[in-house]
Amino acid sequence: MTTTSTPPFAKKLYLFFAFFLVSVFSANASDYYWVGGSGNWSAFATHWATSSGGSTFYSQVPQSTDNVIFDANSFSASGQTVTLDISTAVC
């Protein structure tokens, strides 16, 4: 009877690919900053900025791998809200 085991280099190769895949997916995350007070989640051209208080906006709403940030520059008065006007909002 013959048994086979995984060669040591194959195990290292598997670990390398697993690390590579994790690195690629985490490297694609973007930081989306809410600016401009009240508004709809889908209003990416006026509310989802690339920096806190910024005026450069994204061309789409945040995706599941992105970070969404609400900070001191997001709202100018109390009681302002973000309306989820799409069926699935992810971040």
MMTF fields as JSON, N, C-alpha, C and O atoms, coordinates in Angstrom:
{
  "mmtfVersion": "1.0.0",
  "mmtfProducer": "UNKNOWN",
  "numBonds": 363,
  "numAtoms": 364,
  "numGroups": 91,
  "numChains": 1,
  "numModels": 1,
  "chainsPerModel": [1],
  "groupsPerChain": [91],
  "chainIdList": ["A"],
  "bondAtomList": [4, 2, 8, 6, 12, 10, 16, 14, 20, 18, 24, 22, 28, 26, 32, 30, 36, 34, 40, 38, 44, 42, 48, 46, 52, 50, 56, 54, 60, 58, 64, 62, 68, 66, 72, 70, 76, 74, 80, 78, 84, 82, 88, 86, 92, 90, 96, 94, 100, 98, 104, 102, 108, 106, 112, 110, 116, 114, 120, 118, 124, 122, 128, 126, 132, 130, 136, 134, 140, 138, 144, 142, 148, 146, 152, 150, 156, 154, 160, 158, 164, 162, 168, 166, 172, 170, 176, 174, 180, 178, 184, 182, 188, 186, 192, 190, 196, 194, 200, 198, 204, 202, 208, 206, 212, 210, 216, 214, 220, 218, 224, 222, 228, 226, 232, 230, 236, 234, 240, 238, 244, 242, 248, 246, 252, 250, 256, 254, 260, 258, 264, 262, 268, 266, 272, 270, 276, 274, 280, 278, 284, 282, 288, 286, 292, 290, 296, 294, 300, 298, 304, 302, 308, 306, 312, 310, 316, 314, 320, 318, 324, 322, 328, 326, 332, 330, 336, 334, 340, 338, 344, 342, 348, 346, 352, 350, 356, 354, 360, 358],
  "bondOrderList": [1, 1, 1, 1, 1, 1, 1, 1, 1, 1, 1, 1, 1, 1, 1, 1, 1, 1, 1, 1, 1, 1, 1, 1, 1, 1, 1, 1, 1, 1, 1, 1, 1, 1, 1, 1, 1, 1, 1, 1, 1, 1, 1, 1, 1, 1, 1, 1, 1, 1, 1, 1, 1, 1, 1, 1, 1, 1, 1, 1, 1, 1, 1, 1, 1, 1, 1, 1, 1, 1, 1, 1, 1, 1, 1, 1, 1, 1, 1, 1, 1, 1, 1, 1, 1, 1, 1, 1, 1, 1],
  "groupList": [{"groupName": "MET", "atomNameList": ["N", "CA", "C", "O"], "elementList": ["N", "C", "C", "O"], "formalChargeList": [0, 0, 0, 0], "bondAtomList": [1, 0, 2, 1, 3, 2], "bondOrderList": [1, 1, 2], "singleLetterCode": "M", "chemCompType": "L-PEPTIDE LINKING"}, {"groupName": "THR", "atomNameList": ["N", "CA", "C", "O"], "elementList": ["N", "C", "C", "O"], "formalChargeList": [0, 0, 0, 0], "bondAtomList": [1, 0, 2, 1, 3, 2], "bondOrderList": [1, 1, 2], "singleLetterCode": "T", "chemCompType": "L-PEPTIDE LINKING"}, {"groupName": "SER", "atomNameList": ["N", "CA", "C", "O"], "elementList": ["N", "C", "C", "O"], "formalChargeList": [0, 0, 0, 0], "bondAtomList": [1, 0, 2, 1, 3, 2], "bondOrderList": [1, 1, 2], "singleLetterCode": "S", "chemCompType": "L-PEPTIDE LINKING"}, {"groupName": "PRO", "atomNameList": ["N", "CA", "C", "O"], "elementList": ["N", "C", "C", "O"], "formalChargeList": [0, 0, 0, 0], "bondAtomList": [1, 0, 2, 1, 3, 2], "bondOrderList": [1, 1, 2], "singleLetterCode": "P", "chemCompType": "L-PEPTIDE LINKING"}, {"groupName": "PHE", "atomNameList": ["N", "CA", "C", "O"], "elementList": ["N", "C", "C", "O"], "formalChargeList": [0, 0, 0, 0], "bondAtomList": [1, 0, 2, 1, 3, 2], "bondOrderList": [1, 1, 2], "singleLetterCode": "F", "chemCompType": "L-PEPTIDE LINKING"}, {"groupName": "ALA", "atomNameList": ["N", "CA", "C", "O"], "elementList": ["N", "C", "C", "O"], "formalChargeList": [0, 0, 0, 0], "bondAtomList": [1, 0, 2, 1, 3, 2], "bondOrderList": [1, 1, 2], "singleLetterCode": "A", "chemCompType": "L-PEPTIDE LINKING"}, {"groupName": "LYS", "atomNameList": ["N", "CA", "C", "O"], "elementList": ["N", "C", "C", "O"], "formalChargeList": [0, 0, 0, 0], "bondAtomList": [1, 0, 2, 1, 3, 2], "bondOrderList": [1, 1, 2], "singleLetterCode": "K", "chemCompType": "L-PEPTIDE LINKING"}, {"groupName": "LEU", "atomNameList": ["N", "CA", "C", "O"], "elementList": ["N", "C", "C", "O"], "formalChargeList": [0, 0, 0, 0], "bondAtomList": [1, 0, 2, 1, 3, 2], "bondOrderList": [1, 1, 2], "singleLetterCode": "L", "chemCompType": "L-PEPTIDE LINKING"}, {"groupName": "TYR", "atomNameList": ["N", "CA", "C", "O"], "elementList": ["N", "C", "C", "O"], "formalChargeList": [0, 0, 0, 0], "bondAtomList": [1, 0, 2, 1, 3, 2], "bondOrderList": [1, 1, 2], "singleLetterCode": "Y", "chemCompType": "L-PEPTIDE LINKING"}, {"groupName": "VAL", "atomNameList": ["N", "CA", "C", "O"], "elementList": ["N", "C", "C", "O"], "formalChargeList": [0, 0, 0, 0], "bondAtomList": [1, 0, 2, 1, 3, 2], "bondOrderList": [1, 1, 2], "singleLetterCode": "V", "chemCompType": "L-PEPTIDE LINKING"}, {"groupName": "ASN", "atomNameList": ["N", "CA", "C", "O"], "elementList": ["N", "C", "C", "O"], "formalChargeList": [0, 0, 0, 0], "bondAtomList": [1, 0, 2, 1, 3, 2], "bondOrderList": [1, 1, 2], "singleLetterCode": "N", "chemCompType": "L-PEPTIDE LINKING"}, {"groupName": "ASP", "atomNameList": ["N", "CA", "C", "O"], "elementList": ["N", "C", "C", "O"], "formalChargeList": [0, 0, 0, 0], "bondAtomList": [1, 0, 2, 1, 3, 2], "bondOrderList": [1, 1, 2], "singleLetterCode": "D", "chemCompType": "L-PEPTIDE LINKING"}, {"groupName": "TRP", "atomNameList": ["N", "CA", "C", "O"], "elementList": ["N", "C", "C", "O"], "formalChargeList": [0, 0, 0, 0], "bondAtomList": [1, 0, 2, 1, 3, 2], "bondOrderList": [1, 1, 2], "singleLetterCode": "W", "chemCompType": "L-PEPTIDE LINKING"}, {"groupName": "GLY", "atomNameList": ["N", "CA", "C", "O"], "elementList": ["N", "C", "C", "O"], "formalChargeList": [0, 0, 0, 0], "bondAtomList": [1, 0, 2, 1, 3, 2], "bondOrderList": [1, 1, 2], "singleLetterCode": "G", "chemCompType": "PEPTIDE LINKING"}, {"groupName": "HIS", "atomNameList": ["N", "CA", "C", "O"], "elementList": ["N", "C", "C", "O"], "formalChargeList": [0, 0, 0, 0], "bondAtomList": [1, 0, 2, 1, 3, 2], "bondOrderList": [1, 1, 2], "singleLetterCode": "H", "chemCompType": "L-PEPTIDE LINKING"}, {"groupName": "GLN", "atomNameList": ["N", "CA", "C", "O"], "elementList": ["N", "C", "C", "O"], "formalChargeList": [0, 0, 0, 0], "bondAtomList": [1, 0, 2, 1, 3, 2], "bondOrderList": [1, 1, 2], "singleLetterCode": "Q", "chemCompType": "L-PEPTIDE LINKING"}, {"groupName": "ILE", "atomNameList": ["N", "CA", "C", "O"], "elementList": ["N", "C", "C", "O"], "formalChargeList": [0, 0, 0, 0], "bondAtomList": [1, 0, 2, 1, 3, 2], "bondOrderList": [1, 1, 2], "singleLetterCode": "I", "chemCompType": "L-PEPTIDE LINKING"}, {"groupName": "CYS", "atomNameList": ["N", "CA", "C", "O"], "elementList": ["N", "C", "C", "O"], "formalChargeList": [0, 0, 0, 0], "bondAtomList": [1, 0, 2, 1, 3, 2], "bondOrderList": [1, 1, 2], "singleLetterCode": "C", "chemCompType": "L-PEPTIDE LINKING"}],
  "groupTypeList": [0, 1, 1, 1, 2, 1, 3, 3, 4, 5, 6, 6, 7, 8, 7, 4, 4, 5, 4, 4, 7, 9, 2, 9, 4, 2, 5, 10, 5, 2, 11, 8, 8, 12, 9, 13, 13, 2, 13, 10, 12, 2, 5, 4, 5, 1, 14, 12, 5, 1, 2, 2, 13, 13, 2, 1, 4, 8, 2, 15, 9, 3, 15, 2, 1, 11, 10, 9, 16, 4, 11, 5, 10, 2, 4, 2, 5, 2, 13, 15, 1, 9, 1, 7, 11, 16, 2, 1, 5, 9, 17],
  "groupIdList": [1, 2, 3, 4, 5, 6, 7, 8, 9, 10, 11, 12, 13, 14, 15, 16, 17, 18, 19, 20, 21, 22, 23, 24, 25, 26, 27, 28, 29, 30, 31, 32, 33, 34, 35, 36, 37, 38, 39, 40, 41, 42, 43, 44, 45, 46, 47, 48, 49, 50, 51, 52, 53, 54, 55, 56, 57, 58, 59, 60, 61, 62, 63, 64, 65, 66, 67, 68, 69, 70, 71, 72, 73, 74, 75, 76, 77, 78, 79, 80, 81, 82, 83, 84, 85, 86, 87, 88, 89, 90, 91],
  "secStructList": [7, 7, 7, 7, 7, 7, 7, 2, 2, 2, 2, 2, 2, 2, 2, 2, 2, 2, 2, 2, 2, 2, 2, 2, 2, 2, 2, 6, 7, 7, 3, 3, 3, 3, 7, 1, 1, 1, 3, 3, 6, 6, 7, 2, 2, 2, 2, 3, 3, 1, 1, 6, 6, 7, 1, 7, 5, 7, 1, 1, 7, 7, 7, 6, 6, 1, 3, 3, 3, 7, 7, 6, 6, 6, 7, 1, 1, 6, 6, 7, 7, 3, 3, 7, 7, 1, 1, 7, 7, 7, 7],
  "xCoordList": [0.831, 0.0, 0.895, 1.887, 0.521, 1.307, 0.494, -0.697, 1.136, 0.469, 1.192, 2.408, 0.431, 1.026, 0.716, -0.361, 1.644, 1.41, 1.715, 2.397, 1.209, 1.439, 2.885, 3.351, 3.596, 4.99, 5.065, 4.142, 6.13, 6.27, 6.127, 5.536, 6.658, 6.557, 5.112, 4.745, 4.282, 2.872, 2.136, 1.287, 2.45, 1.828, 2.194, 1.35, 3.451, 3.885, 3.188, 2.833, 2.999, 2.32, 0.87, 0.371, 0.188, -1.195, -1.273, -2.158, -0.358, -0.34, -0.078, -0.677, 0.819, 1.107, -0.142, -0.459, -0.858, -2.064, -3.161, -3.879, -3.297, -4.297, -3.958, -4.843, -2.7, -2.268, -2.476, -2.934, -2.142, -2.293, -3.755, -4.05, -4.665, -6.082, -6.607, -7.359, -6.228, -6.656, -6.099, -6.808, -4.852, -4.225, -4.913, -5.137, -5.246, -5.878, -7.241, -7.566, -8.039, -9.371, -9.342, -10.169, -8.441, -8.385, -7.756, -8.025, -6.932, -6.295, -7.281, -7.008, -8.418, -9.379, -10.381, -11.215, -10.322, -11.269, -10.96, -9.805, -12.022, -11.894, -12.627, -13.571, -12.186, -12.858, -13.841, -13.44, -15.114, -16.176, -16.593, -17.035, -16.459, -16.823, -18.136, -18.27, -19.097, -20.363, -20.139, -19.599, -20.554, -20.464, -21.776, -22.555, -22.012, -23.139, -24.459, -25.495, -24.46, -25.7, -26.671, -26.259, -27.965, -29.011, -28.966, -28.589, -29.36, -29.414, -29.674, -29.783, -29.774, -30.013, -28.701, -27.721, -28.693, -27.527, -27.032, -25.824, -27.941, -27.57, -26.972, -26.518, -26.959, -26.464, -24.941, -24.397, -24.265, -22.81, -22.094, -21.027, -22.639, -21.971, -22.017, -21.339, -22.814, -22.902, -22.66, -22.52, -22.608, -22.465, -21.319, -20.854, -20.847, -19.778, -18.442, -18.091, -17.709, -16.426, -15.266, -15.391, -14.142, -12.941, -12.13, -11.184, -12.509, -11.834, -12.829, -13.885, -12.494, -13.365, -13.547, -12.571, -14.791, -15.075, -14.702, -14.744, -14.339, -13.833, -14.881, -16.085, -14.386, -15.27, -15.009, -15.549, -14.184, -13.986, -14.846, -14.706, -15.745, -16.744, -16.531, -15.91, -17.066, -16.998, -18.022, -18.955, -17.838, -18.746, -19.73, -20.423, -19.786, -20.747, -20.904, -20.085, -21.961, -22.171, -21.161, -20.573, -20.948, -20.012, -20.399, -21.577, -19.382, -19.567, -19.264, -18.847, -19.472, -19.327, -17.911, -17.738, -16.909, -15.524, -15.065, -13.938, -15.92, -15.537, -15.859, -16.702, -15.161, -15.385, -16.233, -15.945, -17.27, -18.142, -17.865, -17.868, -17.624, -17.231, -18.139, -18.298, -18.726, -19.494, -18.697, -18.444, -18.302, -17.487, -17.989, -19.09, -17.192, -17.587, -17.884, -18.599, -17.355, -17.585, -18.773, -19.047, -19.473, -20.588, -21.855, -22.567, -22.141, -23.402, -23.118, -22.171, -23.96, -23.763, -24.747, -24.609, -25.738, -26.734, -27.28, -27.192, -27.836, -28.428, -29.71, -30.354, -30.063, -31.281, -31.155, -32.131, -29.98, -29.804, -29.7, -29.196, -30.183, -30.265, -29.765, -29.688, -29.431, -29.107, -30.264, -30.588, -30.886, -32.026, -31.541, -30.924, -31.825, -31.47, -32.536, -33.592, -32.247, -33.203, -32.93, -33.482, -32.079, -31.806, -32.14, -32.192, -32.364, -32.8, -31.725, -32.038, -30.462, -29.386, -28.24, -27.576, -28.014, -26.874, -25.812, -26.075, -24.623, -23.542, -22.295, -22.106, -21.461, -20.163, -19.305, -18.161],
  "yCoordList": [-1.157, 0.0, 1.246, 1.318, 2.213, 3.434, 4.622, 4.742, 5.48, 6.696, 7.908, 7.901, 8.911, 10.152, 11.281, 11.332, 12.15, 13.325, 14.563, 14.485, 15.668, 16.918, 17.34, 17.438, 17.589, 18.027, 19.371, 20.179, 19.617, 20.862, 22.127, 23.109, 22.114, 23.322, 23.603, 24.766, 22.577, 22.785, 23.466, 24.328, 23.092, 23.737, 25.22, 26.068, 25.519, 26.917, 27.685, 28.853, 27.024, 27.649, 27.953, 29.028, 27.031, 27.265, 28.462, 29.306, 28.536, 29.652, 30.978, 31.998, 30.957, 32.175, 32.667, 33.855, 31.773, 32.178, 32.656, 33.604, 32.028, 32.473, 33.881, 34.732, 34.137, 35.475, 36.488, 37.604, 36.105, 36.998, 37.388, 38.562, 36.436, 36.734, 37.667, 38.594, 37.44, 38.309, 39.715, 40.697, 39.822, 41.122, 41.891, 43.096, 41.207, 41.857, 42.411, 43.547, 41.624, 42.085, 43.211, 44.119, 43.189, 44.257, 45.516, 46.61, 45.394, 46.551, 47.378, 48.543, 46.805, 47.512, 48.337, 49.023, 48.288, 49.053, 50.54, 50.961, 51.321, 52.783, 53.376, 52.783, 54.543, 55.265, 56.253, 57.148, 56.094, 56.978, 57.876, 57.378, 59.182, 60.138, 60.814, 61.361, 60.775, 61.469, 62.954, 63.329, 63.806, 65.267, 65.895, 65.264, 67.126, 67.882, 67.748, 68.115, 67.235, 67.164, 66.105, 65.047, 66.387, 65.421, 65.076, 65.895, 63.84, 63.432, 61.959, 61.23, 61.522, 60.116, 59.357, 59.881, 58.125, 57.247, 57.166, 57.124, 57.145, 56.971, 58.228, 58.166, 59.347, 60.611, 60.687, 61.554, 59.775, 59.686, 60.94, 61.282, 61.612, 62.769, 64.025, 65.009, 63.993, 65.165, 64.857, 65.775, 63.575, 63.234, 62.28, 62.287, 61.477, 60.527, 61.065, 60.905, 61.698, 62.325, 61.376, 60.407, 61.676, 60.856, 61.232, 60.533, 62.36, 62.768, 63.489, 63.929, 63.607, 64.272, 65.739, 66.481, 66.153, 67.523, 67.841, 69.0, 66.827, 67.012, 67.37, 67.302, 67.753, 68.111, 67.269, 67.549, 66.242, 65.268, 64.065, 63.466, 63.715, 62.694, 61.42, 61.425, 60.334, 59.035, 58.955, 59.755, 57.987, 57.801, 56.654, 56.225, 56.166, 55.127, 55.123, 55.695, 54.473, 54.353, 53.364, 52.586, 53.378, 52.435, 50.98, 50.634, 50.156, 48.726, 47.956, 48.544, 46.664, 45.851, 45.848, 45.57, 46.146, 46.159, 47.537, 47.688, 48.544, 49.915, 50.286, 49.668, 51.312, 51.862, 53.119, 53.989, 53.218, 54.389, 55.158, 54.587, 56.463, 57.257, 58.479, 59.265, 58.613, 59.803, 60.482, 59.885, 61.721, 62.416, 63.852, 64.192, 64.679, 66.055, 66.879, 67.878, 66.485, 67.215, 66.682, 67.171, 65.699, 65.098, 65.937, 66.053, 66.52, 67.24, 68.641, 68.852, 69.592, 70.979, 71.408, 72.491, 70.568, 70.9, 69.61, 68.544, 69.712, 68.522, 68.147, 68.998, 66.885, 66.402, 66.072, 65.645, 66.257, 65.902, 64.392, 63.724, 63.849, 62.394, 61.934, 62.702, 60.655, 59.976, 59.029, 58.184, 59.162, 58.331, 57.169, 57.377, 55.944, 54.764, 54.581, 54.0, 55.079, 55.058, 53.967, 53.991, 53.017, 51.865, 50.605, 50.621, 49.514, 48.282, 47.665, 47.083, 47.782, 47.202, 48.194, 48.493, 48.693, 49.573, 48.74, 48.172, 48.664, 47.856, 48.697, 49.73, 48.243, 48.891, 47.978, 48.314],
  "zCoordList": [0.0, 0.0, 0.0, 0.726, -0.827, -0.954, -0.439, -0.728, 0.312, 0.786, 0.204, 0.009, -0.058, -0.57, 0.403, 0.997, 0.548, 1.379, 0.531, -0.49, 0.969, 0.253, 0.46, 1.595, -0.635, -0.497, 0.242, 0.135, 0.976, 1.748, 0.893, 1.343, -0.325, -1.159, -1.541, -1.712, -1.678, -2.025, -0.874, -1.105, 0.344, 1.507, 1.554, 1.842, 1.269, 1.256, 0.13, 0.29, -0.991, -2.123, -1.777, -2.111, -1.115, -0.677, 0.269, 0.132, 1.217, 2.163, 1.457, 1.797, 0.473, -0.279, -0.999, -0.935, -1.685, -2.413, -1.464, -1.784, -0.326, 0.65, 1.133, 1.212, 1.454, 1.886, 0.77, 1.02, -0.465, -1.611, -1.807, -2.031, -1.73, -1.913, -0.833, -1.132, 0.4, 1.498, 1.287, 1.507, 0.869, 0.643, -0.479, -0.362, -1.552, -2.699, -2.316, -2.662, -1.608, -1.255, -0.225, -0.305, 0.72, 1.709, 1.133, 1.627, 0.109, -0.501, -1.317, -1.606, -1.693, -2.517, -1.717, -2.309, -0.416, 0.404, 0.293, 0.347, 0.138, 0.09, 1.282, 1.803, 1.703, 2.781, 2.164, 1.42, 2.468, 2.002, 3.162, 4.198, 3.004, 4.04, 3.665, 2.57, 4.574, 4.347, 4.605, 5.646, 3.657, 3.803, 3.339, 2.625, 3.743, 3.218, 3.94, 3.386, 5.155, 5.934, 5.453, 4.977, 5.578, 5.215, 3.741, 2.903, 3.439, 2.041, 1.893, 2.879, 0.654, 0.327, 0.188, -0.342, 0.665, 0.573, -0.868, -1.102, -1.829, -3.243, -3.882, -5.024, -3.19, -3.758, -3.657, -2.972, -4.344, -4.237, -4.754, -4.243, -5.728, -6.337, -5.468, -5.764, -4.397, -3.526, -2.051, -1.242, -1.695, -0.273, 0.056, 1.196, -0.862, -0.546, -1.044, -2.213, -0.147, -0.483, -0.219, 0.53, -0.846, -0.68, 0.558, 0.923, 1.216, 2.449, 3.351, 2.895, 4.611, 5.575, 5.197, 5.082, 5.006, 4.612, 3.174, 2.763, 2.411, 1.053, 0.015, 0.262, -1.155, -2.262, -3.505, -4.575, -3.364, -4.439, -4.1, -3.034, -5.026, -4.737, -5.547, -6.61, -5.006, -5.682, -6.815, -6.878, -7.702, -8.834, -8.6, -9.522, -7.37, -6.987, -5.476, -4.757, -4.998, -3.556, -2.983, -3.735, -1.671, -1.062, -1.351, -1.434, -1.499, -1.73, -0.442, 0.556, -0.471, 0.739, 1.315, 2.502, 0.514, 1.012, 1.459, 1.929, 1.32, 1.638, 3.091, 3.74, 3.573, 4.91, 4.788, 3.965, 5.598, 5.621, 6.908, 7.998, 6.766, 7.927, 8.058, 7.124, 9.241, 9.613, 10.713, 11.76, 10.481, 11.475, 11.672, 11.239, 12.317, 12.629, 11.376, 11.456, 10.237, 8.988, 8.192, 7.096, 8.719, 7.987, 8.044, 7.047, 9.195, 9.401, 9.942, 10.698, 9.537, 9.97, 11.054, 11.623, 11.343, 12.375, 12.981, 12.372, 14.162, 14.785, 14.036, 13.423, 14.094, 13.464, 11.992, 11.376, 11.409, 10.002, 9.882, 10.785, 8.754, 8.601, 7.238, 6.279, 7.194, 5.942, 5.664, 6.498, 4.506, 4.135, 3.272, 2.227, 3.717, 2.929, 1.847, 2.093, 0.665, -0.43, -1.463, -2.563, -1.101, -1.973, -1.18, 0.05, -1.912, -1.233, -0.354, 0.685, -0.751, 0.035, 0.142, -0.85, 1.323, 1.574, 2.286, 3.346, 1.712, 2.287, 2.497, 1.855, 3.395, 3.602, 4.438, 4.744]
}
